[in-house]
Amino acid sequence: MTQTVLVTGAASGLGNVIAAHLLAEGFQVVLTDVDAARAEAAAAKLDSGEGKVLALGLDIRQPEAFDRTLTATIERFGSLQVLVNNAALTLATPVMDITAEEFDQVISTNLRGTFVGCQTMGRYFARRGYGRIINLASLAGQNGGTASGAHYAASKGGILTLTKVFARELAKSGVTVNAIAPGPMDLPTVHALVPEEKMPGLLQMIPVGELGDAAFVAQAVALLASQTSSFVTGATWDINGGLFMR
């Protein structure tokens, strides 16, 4: 069976790497972004003309937006099997300078967005008796963050807990829910947060001495999205170069 996957925040960064890898692995991909034009531009670069990529604008904070996205996905591909909750707002404001409004903005995007996605698509998957949900958490949600803001770290910690809650709720319906918690990746977002002059210091903190490979994270997503991953649920896979060891 050809599986269809919806990836949020897939117009750039890690989400785009994940979408590209899943497409190469044979998935039909629904590439979404809050900016529909950016989603369409990213999809145009990935689509080889086989019609396996659908670009949609999606505000992950809104249940109605997820409903519309699901309807459009079913109209195009007939069904949906996998959700990758990747979209996030990454800010590095010092904790004592974060306003309540900025805190709410990050939490509503990252944590509420993941909750809405899990709930909306979880209901759909449960009715069908099959589904895979992969949430992108972060090392910041485990150790409080180093370069990221407190609101970002708090949202990612909440995602780890939501993953367990939804995994327990949906397991009986044939739906698995797992998280991946990457450490610092070799991505533009990380380089934007960490000035070039501070990068050597960051690398010194990482036991393996290098930034992570986004392509490897994408491979882990594909493994959790596979039909053979039914015995893994409620788990968090750490990909952090040894920065956090259980």
Buried (B, 14 or more C-beta within 10 A) or exposed (E): EEBBBBBBBBBBBBBBBBBBBBBEBEBBBBBBBBBBEBBBBBBEEBBEEEEBBBBBBBBBBBBEBBEBBBEBBEEBBEBBBBBBBBBBBBBBBEEEEBEEEBBEBBBBBBBBBBBBBBBBBBBBBBEBEBBBBBBBBBBBBBBEBBBBBBBBBBBBBBBBEBBBEBBEBBBEBBBBBBBBBBBBBEBEBBBEBBEEEEBEEBBEEBEEEEBBBBBBBBBBBBBBBBEEBEEBBBBBBBBBBEBBEE
